[in-house]
Structure formats: structure tokens, C-alpha cells
Amino acid sequence: MTTTEKIANAKKRIDELERLIKYWNNSDHNEPKLVNFTRNIEKKVA
């Protein structure tokens, strides 16, 4: 995995964490919320 790929994956994880933080901050409401995360799982052989 190249450095560029590692940086791209880290940015994706940061974006997911930021969305979760926003969700948790807004969880004071009793309304159910849907968090839509797209997951792209690649199978790689070392």
C-alpha cells in the first residue's frame, strides 16, 4: 500500500468519525436516526 493510499484511507476514517461525532452530539433527541455509511471492503492478498 502506497503512502497516498494510506492517506486516502485515513481521510475516509476521519470523515466517518466526524459523522459519528455529529450523530452522537445530536442524540439528545428521542427520534431514531439513520447513519448511512458506505463501506468498501477490498480483499487483498499479502
C-alpha positions in Angstrom: 0.0 0.0 0.0 1.5 3.3 -1.0 1.6 6.4 1.2 -1.0 8.1 -1.0 -3.4 5.1 -0.4 -2.7 5.2 3.3 -3.5 8.9 3.4 -6.8 8.4 1.5 -7.9 5.6 3.8 -7.1 7.8 6.9 -9.2 10.6 5.4 -12.1 8.2 5.0 -11.8 7.1 8.6 -11.7 10.7 9.8 -14.8 11.5 7.8 -16.6 8.5 9.3 -15.6 9.6 12.8 -16.7 13.1 12.3 -20.1 11.9 11.1 -20.4 9.7 14.2 -19.4 12.6 16.5 -22.2 14.8 14.9 -24.6 11.9 15.3 -23.7 11.5 19.0 -23.9 15.2 19.6 -27.4 15.3 18.2 -28.5 12.1 20.0 -30.3 14.2 22.7 -33.5 13.8 20.6 -35.6 10.7 21.0 -36.1 10.4 17.3 -34.4 7.4 15.7 -31.7 8.4 13.2 -30.2 6.6 10.3 -26.5 7.0 9.7 -25.6 6.0 6.2 -22.0 4.7 5.8 -20.7 3.3 2.6 -18.1 0.6 3.2 -15.8 -0.6 0.5 -14.0 -3.7 1.7 -11.3 -4.8 -0.6 -9.8 -8.3 -0.4 -6.1 -8.2 -0.7 -3.6 -11.0 -0.6 -0.3 -10.2 1.1 
